[in-house]
Amino acid sequence: MPKKNGMIMASFSLVVAASLLVGGANVGSAASDLESTSDIASTNINLAAADIPAKFKPSVEWVWKNRMVKEGSTNRKNLIFDQIYAGKGTLNYVVRWQSSKNITLQQRKDMASMLSRQINNWNKQLKGYDGWPYNNITVKIVGWAVANPSQILNKQSNEIVYTDTITDDLSKTDPNIPAKLPVAPNALSRFEHFMDPNYSYPGGLDKRFDMYLWGTSNFQGGAGGDWGQRMPDDYILNTLNSDEIQITEHEMGHGFGLPDFYEEHERPPGGFPVPTIMWAGNSPKITEWDTWMLRYTWSQVKKDTSRFPNR
Ligand SMILES: [Zn+2]
């Protein structure tokens, strides 16, 4: 994990191909999964870190101290917590479509709903918890970055399409990856400007984008960080209407600063009391452990009152 790349490399992860199948096969049972996680949020109002159940406390504290603090996974002030704060309860996405597949108007609408659902599956775990001020996050897609603008079928007048591309270095070692990588303007990217408190986005804050949803043909697994979530184009298209999406939610978890648990030494010595979506393949949905790890993380990062004023 090279230090200079910080969050980007630290959060890069590969989920085994089998997880893709699990995610796809799990669509049918997702509704009940969603219901069980919303119960957690609705029954725990005005909670704080001291309320963490005893069975979760040792493992959550171990991960915070021995992984997140040591690895500095919350140091960059561009976690999804920071992004939501800066956007006053909103998150803006650009879809980066590294694929020759067309996207219909219905698919684009579904993609926006899907992103909103996944972000709010995480956010609702923070609802009513330790001063977190946003009960619901307004998630918008503010642009489409594609190599060929005709891929955006039935383009609406209010849709913005970017057609600049750079070369994806990954295509040099893997010829199945498209060489052309579409990009949105750096001037509108929070990722490029979050360190400058005086930066103003051309056209105003509403025009900025916080993260990419990045679909790549023939990509294996997933990757996530404060820059967004990357996965196969087909995985995105096949999960547009799913309630909980294993890889998408896992990669968003990295955006909140949560780590991977691939190696045994990376996991709590006593193990996890229940499965976690952050250990790839361990859970197809956000669990109670993930909820408390997310909450505990918020309780820690909010101590920096210059970063999160009045919390
Ligand atoms: Zn991961």
Boltz pocket constraint, residues with backbone or C-beta under 6 A from the ligand:
constraints:
  - pocket:
      binder: B
      contacts: [[A, 11], [A, 12], [A, 13], [A, 14], [A, 222], [A, 250], [A, 251], [A, 254], [A, 259], [A, 260], [A, 278], [A, 280]]
      max_distance: 6.0
